[in-house]
Amino acid sequence: MRIQDRPEFESKPKPVTATPTDSVGDVVARMAKNNHGATAIVDDKSQVLGIFSERDLMRRVVAPGKDLKSTPISEVMTSEVRTANASDDVVAWLRQMSNERFRHVPVVDDDGKLVHMMSQGDFVSYTWPELRDRIKEEVTYAYPKLSSPLWLFTGIAVYTIIIIIVLRAAF
């Protein structure tokens, strides 16, 4: 499934953004007001320059005791940002976000302009039925002969015979 196919993709509000000269205090206030865990730092053309997350706040601002009002966000943002495209695969991003330990990814268009900000939570909402169906498709494709009803019936019959033998031996 592609990112753009997720219901969250179109239903999400416009992402909260900041400019490199905004103060950490202003950015944190916007994040709190909008209940966002991260903000994209963009230039005047909405090109992503960096990202600032709650983790950045704790590690790069609070821990070293920086002043919220006088510290520009560009000084404490993560500037090596992974960006996704709307046509990217959800599962691939879930895997990458989990492996590399980040929770937010800006989604950009073909020109690199910010379109959305997706969180790991948006991707995790990839429901169990969808995952089950995808796994079933993969298994059916990989092992078409094993997915026939005959194998299912045979497995149940063998299991039943084993249970009968075990119960007779026990009593």
PyMOL commands that set and color helices and strands:
alter all, ss='L'
color gray80, all
select helices_A, chain A and resi 3-5+7-11+24-34+54-62+73-76+90-100+120-124+128-142+144-147+149-170
alter helices_A, ss='H'
color red, helices_A
select strands_A, chain A and resi 17-18+38-42+48-53+84-85+104-108+114-119
alter strands_A, ss='S'
color yellow, strands_A
deselect
rebuild
show_as cartoon
